[in-house]
Amino acid sequence: VQLQASGGGSVQAGESLRLSCVASGIRGSIWIMGWYRQVPGHQREEVATITAGGSTRLRDSVKGRSTIRRPNGKNTLSLEMNNLRPEDTAVYYCKVAIKGWGQGEYWGQGTQVTVSS
């Protein structure tokens, strides 16, 4: 299983970014997909998740300005972030949890988001 994340970049506060993640090599069933972020010296934290049934959960600090989707309902994941703030600066990782064949959790390589004030 491989995950390829993209869409990060450097923006000004108040601007928007759309992160994308494509998973390949999955032979089991996707249970949940999500976005996480990490700042150097800090623990990785959950930003948003979406279940196979479409239920979403967003971190309080991004609620109202971020949307998580599975664009093709299968192996793709997106995170649209609006009104970005400097505190959103981090490396963003996508993760997939699989049931059945190849059961486990898999991480993408991360994409850098930098927000300047």
N, CA, C and O atoms as a GROMACS GRO file, in nm:
protein
  468
    1VAL      N    1   0.085  -0.118   0.000
    1VAL     CA    2   0.000   0.000   0.000
    1VAL      C    3   0.089   0.124   0.000
    1VAL      O    4   0.182   0.135   0.080
    2GLN      N    5   0.058   0.214  -0.090
    2GLN     CA    6   0.133   0.341  -0.097
    2GLN      C    7   0.034   0.456  -0.100
    2GLN      O    8  -0.071   0.448  -0.164
    3LEU      N    9   0.069   0.563  -0.032
    3LEU     CA   10  -0.011   0.685  -0.034
    3LEU      C   11   0.076   0.799  -0.084
    3LEU      O   12   0.189   0.816  -0.039
    4GLN      N   13   0.022   0.875  -0.175
    4GLN     CA   14   0.094   0.989  -0.231
    4GLN      C   15   0.016   1.116  -0.202
    4GLN      O   16  -0.094   1.137  -0.253
    5ALA      N   17   0.075   1.200  -0.118
    5ALA     CA   18   0.010   1.326  -0.082
    5ALA      C   19   0.067   1.439  -0.165
    5ALA      O   20   0.185   1.438  -0.201
    6SER      N   21  -0.017   1.537  -0.195
    6SER     CA   22   0.027   1.653  -0.271
    6SER      C   23  -0.060   1.773  -0.237
    6SER      O   24  -0.161   1.759  -0.168
    7GLY      N   25  -0.020   1.889  -0.285
    7GLY     CA   26  -0.103   2.008  -0.270
    7GLY      C   27  -0.055   2.108  -0.167
    7GLY      O   28  -0.113   2.215  -0.153
    8GLY      N   29   0.050   2.074  -0.094
    8GLY     CA   30   0.102   2.168   0.003
    8GLY      C   31   0.167   2.287  -0.066
    8GLY      O   32   0.183   2.289  -0.188
    9GLY      N   33   0.204   2.385   0.014
    9GLY     CA   34   0.270   2.502  -0.042
    9GLY      C   35   0.282   2.612   0.060
    9GLY      O   36   0.250   2.594   0.177
   10SER      N   37   0.328   2.726   0.013
   10SER     CA   38   0.343   2.844   0.097
   10SER      C   39   0.239   2.948   0.058
   10SER      O   40   0.232   2.989  -0.058
   11VAL      N   41   0.160   2.990   0.154
   11VAL     CA   42   0.052   3.086   0.126
   11VAL      C   43   0.051   3.193   0.235
   11VAL      O   44   0.119   3.182   0.337
   12GLN      N   45  -0.027   3.296   0.210
   12GLN     CA   46  -0.047   3.401   0.308
   12GLN      C   47  -0.169   3.366   0.394
   12GLN      O   48  -0.258   3.293   0.350
   13ALA      N   49  -0.170   3.418   0.513
   13ALA     CA   50  -0.286   3.397   0.600
   13ALA      C   51  -0.412   3.443   0.529
   13ALA      O   52  -0.415   3.548   0.464
   14GLY      N   53  -0.517   3.363   0.544
   14GLY     CA   54  -0.644   3.393   0.480
   14GLY      C   55  -0.664   3.325   0.346
   14GLY      O   56  -0.776   3.321   0.294
   15GLU      N   57  -0.558   3.272   0.290
   15GLU     CA   58  -0.570   3.202   0.162
   15GLU      C   59  -0.612   3.057   0.184
   15GLU      O   60  -0.632   3.013   0.296
   16SER      N   61  -0.624   2.985   0.072
   16SER     CA   62  -0.674   2.848   0.076
   16SER      C   63  -0.577   2.751   0.011
   16SER      O   64  -0.496   2.789  -0.074
   17LEU      N   65  -0.587   2.626   0.052
   17LEU     CA   66  -0.512   2.518  -0.011
   17LEU      C   67  -0.600   2.395  -0.016
   17LEU      O   68  -0.690   2.376   0.066
   18ARG      N   69  -0.574   2.312  -0.113
   18ARG     CA   70  -0.643   2.183  -0.123
   18ARG      C   71  -0.538   2.073  -0.129
   18ARG      O   72  -0.461   2.065  -0.224
   19LEU      N   73  -0.536   1.990  -0.028
   19LEU     CA   74  -0.445   1.877  -0.023
   19LEU      C   75  -0.513   1.755  -0.084
   19LEU      O   76  -0.634   1.735  -0.067
   20SER      N   77  -0.435   1.674  -0.154
   20SER     CA   78  -0.488   1.552  -0.215
   20SER      C   79  -0.401   1.434  -0.177
   20SER      O   80  -0.281   1.448  -0.152
   21CYS      N   81  -0.462   1.319  -0.173
   21CYS     CA   82  -0.391   1.196  -0.140
   21CYS      C   83  -0.450   1.083  -0.223
   21CYS      O   84  -0.572   1.067  -0.230
   22VAL      N   85  -0.364   1.007  -0.285
   22VAL     CA   86  -0.407   0.892  -0.364
   22VAL      C   87  -0.344   0.767  -0.305
   22VAL      O   88  -0.222   0.760  -0.289
   23ALA      N   89  -0.427   0.669  -0.274
   23ALA     CA   90  -0.378   0.542  -0.221
   23ALA      C   91  -0.379   0.437  -0.332
   23ALA      O   92  -0.472   0.430  -0.412
   24SER      N   93  -0.275   0.357  -0.335
   24SER     CA   94  -0.267   0.251  -0.434
   24SER      C   95  -0.224   0.121  -0.368
   24SER      O   96  -0.167   0.121  -0.259
   25GLY      N   97  -0.252   0.012  -0.434
   25GLY     CA   98  -0.212  -0.118  -0.383
   25GLY      C   99  -0.300  -0.174  -0.274
   25GLY      O  100  -0.263  -0.269  -0.206
   26ILE      N  101  -0.418  -0.114  -0.258
   26ILE     CA  102  -0.508  -0.162  -0.153
   26ILE      C  103  -0.590  -0.279  -0.204
   26ILE      O  104  -0.654  -0.271  -0.309
   27ARG      N  105  -0.588  -0.389  -0.130
   27ARG     CA  106  -0.665  -0.507  -0.168
   27ARG      C  107  -0.774  -0.539  -0.067
   27ARG      O  108  -0.864  -0.617  -0.095
   28GLY      N  109  -0.765  -0.480   0.050
   28GLY     CA  110  -0.868  -0.498   0.150
   28GLY      C  111  -0.972  -0.389   0.139
   28GLY      O  112  -0.990  -0.329   0.033
   29SER      N  113  -1.040  -0.364   0.250
   29SER     CA  114  -1.144  -0.262   0.253
   29SER      C  115  -1.094  -0.142   0.333
   29SER      O  116  -1.038  -0.156   0.441
   30ILE      N  117  -1.116  -0.024   0.277
   30ILE     CA  118  -1.080   0.097   0.350
   30ILE      C  119  -1.181   0.119   0.461
   30ILE      O  120  -1.302   0.122   0.437
   31TRP      N  121  -1.130   0.133   0.581
   31TRP     CA  122  -1.216   0.157   0.697
   31TRP      C  123  -1.227   0.305   0.726
   31TRP      O  124  -1.336   0.356   0.750
   32ILE      N  125  -1.114   0.374   0.724
   32ILE     CA  126  -1.113   0.517   0.753
   32ILE      C  127  -0.989   0.580   0.687
   32ILE      O  128  -0.884   0.518   0.678
   33MET      N  129  -1.005   0.703   0.643
   33MET     CA  130  -0.893   0.779   0.589
   33MET      C  131  -0.887   0.911   0.664
   33MET      O  132  -0.988   0.960   0.715
   34GLY      N  133  -0.768   0.968   0.671
   34GLY     CA  134  -0.758   1.091   0.747
   34GLY      C  135  -0.633   1.171   0.715
   34GLY      O  136  -0.539   1.124   0.652
   35TRP      N  137  -0.636   1.294   0.762
   35TRP     CA  138  -0.524   1.386   0.753
   35TRP      C  139  -0.473   1.417   0.893
   35TRP      O  140  -0.550   1.437   0.987
   36TYR      N  141  -0.342   1.420   0.904
   36TYR     CA  142  -0.276   1.451   1.030
   36TYR      C  143  -0.167   1.553   1.001
   36TYR      O  144  -0.125   1.568   0.886
   37ARG      N  145  -0.122   1.622   1.103
   37ARG     CA  146  -0.016   1.720   1.080
   37ARG      C  147   0.083   1.717   1.196
   37ARG      O  148   0.051   1.677   1.308
   38GLN      N  149   0.202   1.760   1.165
   38GLN     CA  150   0.306   1.759   1.267
   38GLN      C  151   0.399   1.878   1.249
   38GLN      O  152   0.444   1.909   1.138
   39VAL      N  153   0.426   1.942   1.361
   39VAL     CA  154   0.522   2.050   1.367
   39VAL      C  155   0.648   1.997   1.436
   39VAL      O  156   0.635   1.921   1.532
   40PRO      N  157   0.765   2.033   1.391
   40PRO     CA  158   0.889   1.982   1.456
   40PRO      C  159   0.885   2.002   1.606
   40PRO      O  160   0.855   2.110   1.656
   41GLY      N  161   0.917   1.894   1.678
   41GLY     CA  162   0.921   1.901   1.823
   41GLY      C  163   0.788   1.876   1.889
   41GLY      O  164   0.778   1.879   2.012
   42HIS      N  165   0.685   1.852   1.808
   42HIS     CA  166   0.551   1.826   1.862
   42HIS      C  167   0.499   1.693   1.811
   42HIS      O  168   0.546   1.641   1.710
   43GLN      N  169   0.400   1.640   1.882
   43GLN     CA  170   0.339   1.514   1.840
   43GLN      C  171   0.252   1.537   1.716
   43GLN      O  172   0.197   1.645   1.695
   44ARG      N  173   0.242   1.433   1.636
   44ARG     CA  174   0.151   1.438   1.523
   44ARG      C  175   0.008   1.445   1.575
   44ARG      O  176  -0.028   1.373   1.668
   45GLU      N  177  -0.073   1.529   1.514
   45GLU     CA  178  -0.211   1.544   1.560
   45GLU      C  179  -0.309   1.523   1.445
   45GLU      O  180  -0.281   1.549   1.328
   46GLU      N  181  -0.424   1.474   1.484
   46GLU     CA  182  -0.531   1.448   1.388
   46GLU      C  183  -0.593   1.580   1.344
   46GLU      O  184  -0.620   1.668   1.427
   47VAL      N  185  -0.615   1.595   1.214
   47VAL     CA  186  -0.680   1.714   1.161
   47VAL      C  187  -0.823   1.682   1.119
   47VAL      O  188  -0.917   1.752   1.157
   48ALA      N  189  -0.839   1.576   1.040
   48ALA     CA  190  -0.972   1.541   0.991
   48ALA      C  191  -0.971   1.395   0.948
   48ALA      O  192  -0.871   1.344   0.897
   49THR      N  193  -1.084   1.329   0.969
   49THR     CA  194  -1.097   1.191   0.926
   49THR      C  195  -1.232   1.171   0.860
   49THR      O  196  -1.327   1.246   0.883
   50ILE      N  197  -1.240   1.067   0.776
   50ILE     CA  198  -1.364   1.032   0.710
   50ILE      C  199  -1.373   0.881   0.704
   50ILE      O  200  -1.278   0.814   0.664
   51THR      N  201  -1.487   0.827   0.743
   51THR     CA  202  -1.504   0.683   0.745
   51THR      C  203  -1.552   0.634   0.609
   51THR      O  204  -1.585   0.712   0.520
   52ALA      N  205  -1.553   0.501   0.594
   52ALA     CA  206  -1.603   0.442   0.470
   52ALA      C  207  -1.748   0.482   0.445
   52ALA      O  208  -1.793   0.491   0.331
   53GLY      N  209  -1.821   0.505   0.553
   53GLY     CA  210  -1.961   0.544   0.539
   53GLY      C  211  -1.981   0.692   0.516
   53GLY      O  212  -2.093   0.738   0.497
   54GLY      N  213  -1.870   0.768   0.518
   54GLY     CA  214  -1.881   0.910   0.490
   54GLY      C  215  -1.890   1.000   0.611
   54GLY      O  216  -1.902   1.122   0.597
   55SER      N  217  -1.884   0.943   0.730
   55SER     CA  218  -1.888   1.026   0.850
   55SER      C  219  -1.754   1.098   0.866
   55SER      O  220  -1.648   1.039   0.848
   56THR      N  221  -1.761   1.225   0.899
   56THR     CA  222  -1.640   1.305   0.911
   56THR      C  223  -1.621   1.356   1.053
   56THR      O  224  -1.716   1.372   1.130
   57ARG      N  225  -1.496   1.380   1.084
   57ARG     CA  226  -1.461   1.442   1.213
   57ARG      C  227  -1.349   1.538   1.186
   57ARG      O  228  -1.249   1.504   1.122
   58LEU      N  229  -1.364   1.660   1.236
   58LEU     CA  230  -1.263   1.763   1.216
   58LEU      C  231  -1.214   1.817   1.350
   58LEU      O  232  -1.290   1.827   1.446
   59ARG      N  233  -1.091   1.849   1.354
   59ARG     CA  234  -1.031   1.911   1.471
   59ARG      C  235  -1.100   2.045   1.496
   59ARG      O  236  -1.133   2.116   1.401
   60ASP      N  237  -1.122   2.078   1.620
   60ASP     CA  238  -1.195   2.201   1.652
   60ASP      C  239  -1.135   2.323   1.584
   60ASP      O  240  -1.208   2.410   1.536
   61SER      N  241  -1.004   2.330   1.580
   61SER     CA  242  -0.939   2.451   1.528
   61SER      C  243  -0.956   2.468   1.377
   61SER      O  244  -0.929   2.576   1.324
   62VAL      N  245  -0.999   2.363   1.307
   62VAL     CA  246  -1.018   2.376   1.162
   62VAL      C  247  -1.165   2.368   1.122
   62VAL      O  248  -1.199   2.387   1.006
   63LYS      N  249  -1.251   2.342   1.219
   63LYS     CA  250  -1.394   2.335   1.188
   63LYS      C  251  -1.443   2.468   1.132
   63LYS      O  252  -1.402   2.575   1.176
   64GLY      N  253  -1.532   2.458   1.033
   64GLY     CA  254  -1.588   2.577   0.972
   64GLY      C  255  -1.504   2.636   0.861
   64GLY      O  256  -1.549   2.726   0.790
   65ARG      N  257  -1.382   2.588   0.846
   65ARG     CA  258  -1.297   2.639   0.739
   65ARG      C  259  -1.224   2.527   0.665
   65ARG      O  260  -1.139   2.553   0.579
   66SER      N  261  -1.257   2.403   0.697
   66SER     CA  262  -1.193   2.290   0.629
   66SER      C  263  -1.297   2.184   0.596
   66SER      O  264  -1.394   2.165   0.668
   67THR      N  265  -1.274   2.115   0.484
   67THR     CA  266  -1.364   2.007   0.441
   67THR      C  267  -1.281   1.888   0.397
   67THR      O  268  -1.188   1.901   0.318
   68ILE      N  269  -1.315   1.772   0.449
   68ILE     CA  270  -1.249   1.648   0.408
   68ILE      C  271  -1.344   1.569   0.320
   68ILE      O  272  -1.463   1.558   0.349
   69ARG      N  273  -1.291   1.514   0.212
   69ARG     CA  274  -1.374   1.439   0.119
   69ARG      C  275  -1.296   1.319   0.066
   69ARG      O  276  -1.173   1.313   0.073
   70ARG      N  277  -1.372   1.225   0.015
   70ARG     CA  278  -1.315   1.118  -0.066
   70ARG      C  279  -1.371   1.139  -0.205
   70ARG      O  280  -1.479   1.088  -0.235
   71PRO      N  281  -1.301   1.212  -0.290
   71PRO     CA  282  -1.356   1.258  -0.418
   71PRO      C  283  -1.412   1.148  -0.507
   71PRO      O  284  -1.516   1.168  -0.571
   72ASN      N  285  -1.350   1.035  -0.515
   72ASN     CA  286  -1.403   0.929  -0.600
   72ASN      C  287  -1.468   0.819  -0.518
   72ASN      O  288  -1.507   0.715  -0.572
   73GLY      N  289  -1.479   0.842  -0.389
   73GLY     CA  290  -1.542   0.745  -0.302
   73GLY      C  291  -1.464   0.617  -0.283
   73GLY      O  292  -1.512   0.522  -0.221
   74LYS      N  293  -1.343   0.616  -0.336
   74LYS     CA  294  -1.265   0.493  -0.328
   74LYS      C  295  -1.130   0.519  -0.263
   74LYS      O  296  -1.118   0.517  -0.140
   75ASN      N  297  -1.029   0.544  -0.343
   75ASN     CA  298  -0.893   0.551  -0.292
   75ASN      C  299  -0.834   0.691  -0.292
   75ASN      O  300  -0.712   0.706  -0.279
   76THR      N  301  -0.916   0.793  -0.306
   76THR     CA  302  -0.863   0.929  -0.303
   76THR      C  303  -0.918   1.004  -0.182
   76THR      O  304  -1.027   0.975  -0.132
   77LEU      N  305  -0.839   1.099  -0.139
   77LEU     CA  306  -0.875   1.176  -0.020
   77LEU      C  307  -0.833   1.321  -0.043
   77LEU      O  308  -0.728   1.347  -0.100
   78SER      N  309  -0.915   1.414   0.001
   78SER     CA  310  -0.878   1.554  -0.014
   78SER      C  311  -0.908   1.628   0.116
   78SER      O  312  -0.992   1.586   0.196
   79LEU      N  313  -0.838   1.737   0.133
   79LEU     CA  314  -0.864   1.828   0.246
   79LEU      C  315  -0.856   1.969   0.192
   79LEU      O  316  -0.750   2.016   0.152
   80GLU      N  317  -0.969   2.035   0.192
   80GLU     CA  318  -0.973   2.174   0.149
   80GLU      C  319  -0.969   2.262   0.273
   80GLU      O  320  -1.052   2.249   0.363
   81MET      N  321  -0.873   2.348   0.276
   81MET     CA  322  -0.855   2.436   0.392
   81MET      C  323  -0.865   2.581   0.348
   81MET      O  324  -0.791   2.625   0.260
   82ASN      N  325  -0.956   2.654   0.409
   82ASN     CA  326  -0.978   2.795   0.377
   82ASN      C  327  -0.936   2.880   0.496
   82ASN      O  328  -0.920   2.832   0.608
   83ASN      N  329  -0.920   3.008   0.467
   83ASN     CA  330  -0.885   3.103   0.573
   83ASN      C  331  -0.769   3.050   0.658
   83ASN      O  332  -0.778   3.046   0.781
   84LEU      N  333  -0.663   3.011   0.592
   84LEU     CA  334  -0.550   2.951   0.662
   84LEU      C  335  -0.486   3.049   0.759
   84LEU      O  336  -0.483   3.170   0.736
   85ARG      N  337  -0.434   2.992   0.868
   85ARG     CA  338  -0.371   3.070   0.972
   85ARG      C  339  -0.226   3.027   0.989
   85ARG      O  340  -0.192   2.914   0.954
   86PRO      N  341  -0.141   3.112   1.042
   86PRO     CA  342  -0.002   3.071   1.064
   86PRO      C  343   0.010   2.943   1.148
   86PRO      O  344   0.102   2.864   1.127
   87GLU      N  345  -0.081   2.923   1.241
   87GLU     CA  346  -0.075   2.803   1.326
   87GLU      C  347  -0.113   2.676   1.251
   87GLU      O  348  -0.102   2.567   1.306
   88ASP      N  349  -0.158   2.689   1.126
   88ASP     CA  350  -0.181   2.571   1.043
   88ASP      C  351  -0.052   2.520   0.979
   88ASP      O  352  -0.051   2.414   0.916
   89THR      N  353   0.054   2.594   0.993
   89THR     CA  354   0.182   2.554   0.936
   89THR      C  355   0.227   2.422   0.995
   89THR      O  356   0.238   2.408   1.117
   90ALA      N  357   0.254   2.325   0.908
   90ALA     CA  358   0.295   2.192   0.952
   90ALA      C  359   0.320   2.105   0.829
   90ALA      O  360   0.294   2.146   0.716
   91VAL      N  361   0.371   1.986   0.854
   91VAL     CA  362   0.375   1.884   0.750
   91VAL      C  363   0.246   1.804   0.765
   91VAL      O  364   0.215   1.756   0.874
   92TYR      N  365   0.174   1.791   0.658
   92TYR     CA  366   0.046   1.721   0.659
   92TYR      C  367   0.063   1.581   0.598
   92TYR      O  368   0.123   1.564   0.492
   93TYR      N  369   0.010   1.483   0.670
   93TYR     CA  370   0.020   1.344   0.629
   93TYR      C  371  -0.119   1.285   0.608
   93TYR      O  372  -0.211   1.316   0.684
   94CYS      N  373  -0.134   1.202   0.508
   94CYS     CA  374  -0.258   1.127   0.495
   94CYS      C  375  -0.235   0.985   0.545
   94CYS      O  376  -0.124   0.931   0.539
   95LYS      N  377  -0.341   0.926   0.595
   95LYS     CA  378  -0.335   0.792   0.650
   95LYS      C  379  -0.457   0.713   0.608
   95LYS      O  380  -0.566   0.769   0.596
   96VAL      N  381  -0.440   0.585   0.586
   96VAL     CA  382  -0.553   0.497   0.556
   96VAL      C  383  -0.546   0.377   0.650
   96VAL      O  384  -0.440   0.320   0.673
   97ALA      N  385  -0.661   0.340   0.703
   97ALA     CA  386  -0.673   0.220   0.784
   97ALA      C  387  -0.752   0.118   0.704
   97ALA      O  388  -0.862   0.146   0.655
   98ILE      N  389  -0.696   0.000   0.691
   98ILE     CA  390  -0.754  -0.104   0.606
   98ILE      C  391  -0.795  -0.224   0.689
   98ILE      O  392  -0.727  -0.263   0.784
   99LYS      N  393  -0.909  -0.283   0.652
   99LYS     CA  394  -0.955  -0.408   0.710
   99LYS      C  395  -0.942  -0.518   0.606
   99LYS      O  396  -0.949  -0.494   0.486
  100GLY      N  397  -0.922  -0.640   0.655
  100GLY     CA  398  -0.913  -0.752   0.563
  100GLY      C  399  -0.772  -0.768   0.510
  100GLY      O  400  -0.675  -0.754   0.584
  101TRP      N  401  -0.762  -0.797   0.380
  101TRP     CA  402  -0.632  -0.819   0.318
  101TRP      C  403  -0.541  -0.699   0.341
  101TRP      O  404  -0.578  -0.586   0.309
  102GLY      N  405  -0.423  -0.722   0.398
  102GLY     CA  406  -0.330  -0.613   0.423
  102GLY      C  407  -0.373  -0.523   0.537
  102GLY      O  408  -0.339  -0.405   0.540
  103GLN      N  409  -0.449  -0.579   0.633
  103GLN     CA  410  -0.503  -0.500   0.742
  103GLN      C  411  -0.394  -0.422   0.813
  103GLN      O  412  -0.287  -0.475   0.842
  104GLY      N  413  -0.423  -0.296   0.842
  104GLY     CA  414  -0.329  -0.213   0.912
  104GLY      C  415  -0.346  -0.068   0.876
  104GLY      O  416  -0.440  -0.031   0.806
  105GLU      N  417  -0.254   0.015   0.924
  105GLU     CA  418  -0.256   0.158   0.897
  105GLU      C  419  -0.134   0.194   0.812
  105GLU      O  420  -0.023   0.146   0.835
  106TYR      N  421  -0.157   0.279   0.715
  106TYR     CA  422  -0.052   0.317   0.623
  106TYR      C  423  -0.047   0.469   0.612
  106TYR      O  424  -0.151   0.536   0.611
  107TRP      N  425   0.075   0.522   0.603
  107TRP     CA  426   0.094   0.667   0.598
  107TRP      C  427   0.156   0.711   0.467
  107TRP      O  428   0.236   0.639   0.406
  108GLY      N  429   0.118   0.831   0.425
  108GLY     CA  430   0.182   0.893   0.311
  108GLY      C  431   0.308   0.964   0.355
  108GLY      O  432   0.342   0.964   0.473
  109GLN      N  433   0.377   1.026   0.262
  109GLN     CA  434   0.508   1.083   0.289
  109GLN      C  435   0.503   1.224   0.347
  109GLN      O  436   0.604   1.274   0.394
  110GLY      N  437   0.389   1.286   0.345
  110GLY     CA  438   0.378   1.421   0.400
  110GLY      C  439   0.396   1.530   0.296
  110GLY      O  440   0.472   1.516   0.201
  111THR      N  441   0.324   1.639   0.317
  111THR     CA  442   0.336   1.755   0.230
  111THR      C  443   0.337   1.880   0.318
  111THR      O  444   0.256   1.893   0.410
  112GLN      N  445   0.429   1.970   0.291
  112GLN     CA  446   0.449   2.087   0.375
  112GLN      C  447   0.349   2.196   0.344
  112GLN      O  448   0.327   2.231   0.228
  113VAL      N  449   0.288   2.249   0.449
  113VAL     CA  450   0.202   2.366   0.439
  113VAL      C  451   0.263   2.476   0.526
  113VAL      O  452   0.285   2.458   0.645
  114THR      N  453   0.290   2.589   0.464
  114THR     CA  454   0.346   2.703   0.535
  114THR      C  455   0.256   2.824   0.515
  114THR      O  456   0.228   2.865   0.402
  115VAL      N  457   0.211   2.881   0.626
  115VAL     CA  458   0.122   2.997   0.620
  115VAL      C  459   0.191   3.115   0.685
  115VAL      O  460   0.230   3.110   0.802
  116SER      N  461   0.206   3.220   0.610
  116SER     CA  462   0.273   3.340   0.659
  116SER      C  463   0.172   3.446   0.698
  116SER      O  464   0.067   3.460   0.634
  117SER      N  465   0.203   3.519   0.802
  117SER     CA  466   0.110   3.624   0.847
  117SER      C  467   0.133   3.753   0.772
  117SER      O  468   0.064   3.852   0.797
   0.00000   0.00000   0.00000
